[in-house]
Amino acid sequence: MQFSAAQIAALIQGKLEGDPEVVVSNFGKIEEAQAGQLAFLANPKYEEFLYSTKASIVIVNESQVLKEKINPTLLRVPDAYLAFASLLSKYQEMMNQQLTGIQEPSFISQSVTIGEQVFVGAFAYIGQGAKIGNHVKIYPQAYIGDDVSIGDHTVIYPGVKIYHRCEIGQHVVIHAGSVIGADGFGFAPQSDGSFKKIPQMGNVVIEDYVELGSNSTIDRATIGSTLIKKGAKLDNLIQIAHNVEIGSNTVIAAQSGVSGSTKLGKNVMVGGQVGIVGHIQIADGSKINAQSGVTKSLKTPNSAVTGSPAYEYTSALRSQAAARKLPAFEKRIVELEKLVQQMMEERIREFGNSGIQE
């Protein structure tokens, strides 16, 4: 697919400087882009490449000042990074629109309801009573269990497994290898030391505009629903346990885990490799630093914590700074002890000498 500078300017509402007829068919990084590609400049650290890039079109901030002559056509916008991201989204949407139809072999139960312009890839399985909305893309080797519902414009990438009765909203993206609705980790200890499995009778509900990274797992609730609310974004390799609630527009980075029945508020930011214990609450707007271990509820909205166990961010940094100085403190204490000992010995000698004189 090819687009002219004039067409792209209209899409992102940019101010065009240069040849409006120049055409691009692909994207590239500004330092590596070739003729026929579009790049962007948002970070001042890469400004030098604006004057050497071979890209045909470059998106820049409105405030960008040119220090020398350039070759590419410029598209000036208020925020180059945001405009580029928006353009990529539009391009991906256009590419997805071309993908429709049901590939063979695949299995679709006769009781399935399928909307318009749906794509089902080869070797996909869709169970009884499932409901598939309009413009949904289900890639090869995906498994959609019985009575699952998937809303309009949702994308299910290869190898995703969605267990029975789970509900997926509109404009959701679930990346390859993720598992939605496996049993929660529920086992009752017995008197003989063994464990009896507790049936997990609930489901998972994922609301609209959620994105889930690859190889992540969201366990079904014991009773009720494990809930991922509207606009939440979860990275790769994340574990969400049974009956957890993730608030709207909350983001969680890779390799983090949330234990059962914990509730995260809206607009929470969780760094990578964070562990959160079960049955606690995380207040709206909380920020949890990478590799933190959260062992109790965070009740103050918009607070930041770090460490394991996690506590208030600024205090934690001060403690870390003080800890790094401990070897120096130890050295000073030893020196002070020696000085005090010398002073005491001198005073003893002076006292002894004065006693002899008397």
TAUR-V376872 format. One record per pair of residues at least 4 apart in sequence whose C-alpha atoms are under 7 Angstrom apart, sorted by the first residue. I is the first residue (numbers start at 1). GAP is how many residues later the second one is. If there is no record, write none. Layout:
[[I,GAP] [I,GAP]]
//
This chain:
[[1,24] [2,21] [2,22] [2,23] [3,4] [3,5] [3,20] [3,21] [3,22] [4,4] [4,16] [4,17] [4,18] [4,19] [4,20] [5,4] [5,15] [5,16] [5,17] [5,18] [5,52] [6,4] [6,14] [6,15] [7,4] [8,4] [9,4] [9,5] [9,6] [9,7] [9,66] [10,4] [12,71] [12,75] [14,61] [14,62] [14,63] [15,60] [15,61] [15,62] [16,58] [16,59] [16,60] [17,56] [17,57] [17,58] [18,55] [18,56] [19,54] [22,34] [23,13] [24,12] [24,13] [24,14] [24,32] [25,11] [25,12] [26,10] [26,11] [26,12] [27,10] [27,11] [27,12] [28,4] [28,5] [28,9] [28,10] [28,11] [29,4] [29,10] [30,9] [30,10] [30,19] [30,20] [30,23] [30,25] [31,18] [31,22] [33,4] [33,6] [33,20] [33,21] [33,22] [34,20] [34,21] [35,19] [35,20] [35,21] [36,19] [36,20] [37,18] [37,19] [37,20] [38,17] [38,18] [38,19] [38,20] [39,16] [39,18] [39,19] [39,20] [40,18] [40,19] [40,20] [40,40] [40,44] [41,5] [41,6] [41,18] [41,19] [41,39] [42,18] [42,19] [42,38] [42,39] [49,4] [51,19] [55,17] [56,16] [56,17] [57,15] [57,16] [57,17] [58,14] [58,15] [58,16] [58,17] [59,15] [59,16] [59,17] [59,21] [60,4] [60,14] [60,15] [60,16] [60,17] [60,20] [61,15] [61,16] [61,17] [61,18] [61,19] [62,14] [62,15] [62,16] [79,4] [80,4] [81,4] [82,4] [83,4] [84,4] [85,4] [86,4] [87,4] [88,4] [89,4] [90,4] [91,4] [92,4] [93,4] [94,4] [99,20] [100,17] [100,18] [100,19] [101,17] [101,18] [101,19] [102,17] [102,18] [102,19] [103,17] [103,18] [103,19] [104,18] [105,17] [105,18] [106,16] [106,17] [106,18] [106,19] [107,17] [107,18] [107,19] [108,4] [108,17] [108,18] [108,19] [109,17] [109,18] [109,19] [111,17] [111,18] [112,16] [112,17] [112,18] [112,19] [113,17] [113,18] [113,19] [114,17] [114,18] [114,19] [115,17] [115,18] [115,19] [116,18] [116,19] [117,17] [117,18] [118,16] [118,17] [118,18] [118,19] [119,17] [119,18] [119,19] [120,4] [120,17] [120,18] [120,19] [121,17] [121,18] [121,19] [122,18] [122,19] [123,17] [123,18] [124,16] [124,17] [124,18] [124,19] [125,17] [125,18] [125,19] [126,4] [126,17] [126,18] [126,19] [127,17] [127,18] [127,19] [128,18] [128,19] [129,17] [129,18] [130,16] [130,17] [130,18] [130,19] [131,17] [131,18] [131,19] [132,4] [132,17] [132,18] [132,19] [133,17] [133,18] [133,19] [134,18] [134,19] [135,17] [135,18] [136,16] [136,17] [136,18] [136,19] [137,17] [137,18] [137,19] [138,4] [138,17] [138,18] [138,19] [139,17] [139,18] [139,19] [140,18] [140,19] [141,17] [141,18] [142,16] [142,17] [142,18] [142,19] [143,17] [143,18] [143,19] [144,4] [144,17] [144,18] [144,19] [145,17] [145,18] [145,19] [146,18] [146,19] [147,17] [147,18] [148,16] [148,17] [148,18] [148,19] [149,17] [149,18] [149,19] [150,4] [150,17] [150,18] [150,19] [151,17] [151,18] [151,19] [152,18] [152,19] [153,17] [153,18] [154,16] [154,17] [154,18] [154,19] [155,17] [155,18] [155,19] [156,4] [156,17] [156,18] [156,19] [157,17] [157,18] [157,19] [158,18] [158,19] [159,17] [159,18] [160,16] [160,17] [160,18] [160,19] [161,17] [161,18] [161,19] [162,4] [162,17] [162,18] [162,19] [163,17] [163,18] [163,19] [165,38] [166,15] [166,37] [166,38] [166,39] [167,37] [167,38] [167,39] [168,37] [168,38] [168,39] [169,37] [169,38] [169,39] [170,38] [170,39] [171,37] [171,38] [172,36] [172,37] [172,38] [172,39] [173,37] [173,38] [173,39] [174,4] [174,37] [174,38] [174,39] [175,37] [175,38] [175,39] [176,38] [176,39] [177,37] [177,38] [178,36] [178,37] [178,38] [178,39] [179,37] [179,38] [179,39] [180,24] [180,37] [180,38] [180,39] [181,22] [181,23] [181,37] [181,38] [181,39] [182,37] [182,38] [183,17] [183,36] [183,37] [184,16] [184,35] [184,36] [184,37] [184,38] [184,57] [184,58] [186,11] [186,12] [187,8] [187,9] [187,10] [187,11] [188,7] [188,8] [188,9] [188,10] [189,4] [189,5] [189,6] [189,7] [190,4] [190,5] [190,6] [199,23] [200,20] [200,21] [200,22] [200,23] [201,20] [201,21] [201,22] [202,18] [202,19] [202,20] [202,21] [202,22] [202,23] [203,17] [203,18] [203,21] [203,22] [203,23] [204,16] [204,17] [204,21] [204,22] [204,23] [205,20] [205,21] [205,22] [205,23] [206,21] [206,22] [206,23] [207,21] [207,22] [207,23] [208,22] [208,23] [209,21] [209,22] [210,20] [210,21] [210,22] [210,23] [211,21] [211,22] [211,23] [212,21] [212,22] [212,23] [213,21] [213,22] [213,23] [214,22] [214,23] [215,21] [215,22] [216,20] [216,21] [216,22] [216,23] [217,21] [217,22] [217,23] [218,21] [218,22] [218,23] [219,21] [219,22] [219,23] [220,5] [220,6] [220,22] [221,4] [221,5] [221,21] [221,22] [222,20] [222,21] [225,18] [226,16] [226,17] [226,18] [226,19] [227,17] [227,18] [227,19] [228,4] [228,17] [228,18] [228,19] [229,17] [229,18] [229,19] [230,18] [230,19] [231,17] [231,18] [232,15] [232,16] [232,17] [232,18] [232,19] [233,16] [233,17] [233,18] [233,19] [234,17] [234,18] [234,19] [235,17] [235,18] [235,19] [236,18] [236,19] [237,17] [237,18] [238,16] [238,17] [238,18] [238,19] [239,17] [239,18] [239,19] [240,4] [240,17] [240,18] [240,19] [241,17] [241,18] [241,19] [242,18] [242,19] [243,17] [243,18] [244,16] [244,17] [244,18] [244,19] [245,17] [245,18] [245,19] [246,4] [246,17] [246,18] [246,19] [247,17] [247,18] [247,19] [248,18] [248,19] [249,17] [249,18] [250,16] [250,17] [250,18] [250,19] [251,17] [251,18] [251,19] [252,17] [252,18] [252,19] [253,17] [253,18] [253,19] [254,18] [254,19] [255,17] [255,18] [256,16] [256,17] [256,18] [256,19] [257,17] [257,18] [257,19] [258,17] [258,18] [258,19] [259,17] [259,18] [259,19] [260,18] [260,19] [261,17] [261,18] [262,16] [262,17] [262,18] [262,19] [263,17] [263,18] [263,19] [264,17] [264,18] [264,19] [265,17] [265,18] [265,19] [266,18] [266,19] [267,17] [267,18] [268,16] [268,17] [268,18] [268,19] [269,17] [269,18] [269,19] [270,4] [270,17] [270,18] [270,19] [271,17] [271,18] [271,19] [272,18] [272,19] [273,17] [273,18] [274,16] [274,17] [274,18] [274,19] [275,17] [275,18] [275,19] [276,17] [276,18] [276,19] [277,17] [277,18] [280,16] [280,17] [281,16] [281,17] [282,4] [282,15] [282,16] [282,17] [283,15] [283,16] [283,17] [283,18] [284,17] [284,18] [285,16] [285,17] [286,15] [286,16] [286,17] [286,18] [287,15] [287,16] [287,17] [287,18] [288,4] [288,16] [288,17] [288,18] [289,16] [289,17] [292,14] [292,15] [292,16] [292,17] [292,18] [293,14] [293,15] [293,16] [293,17] [294,14] [294,15] [294,16] [295,14] [304,8] [304,9] [305,5] [305,6] [305,7] [305,8] [306,4] [306,5] [306,6] [306,7] [306,10] [307,4] [311,5] [312,4] [313,4] [314,4] [315,4] [316,4] [317,4] [318,4] [319,4] [320,4] [321,4] [322,4] [325,4] [326,4] [327,4] [328,4] [329,4] [330,4] [331,4] [332,4] [333,4] [334,4] [335,4] [336,4] [337,4] [338,4] [339,4] [340,4] [341,4] [342,4] [343,4] [344,4] [345,4] [346,4] [347,4] [348,4] [349,4] [350,4] [351,4] [352,4] [353,4] [354,4]]
//
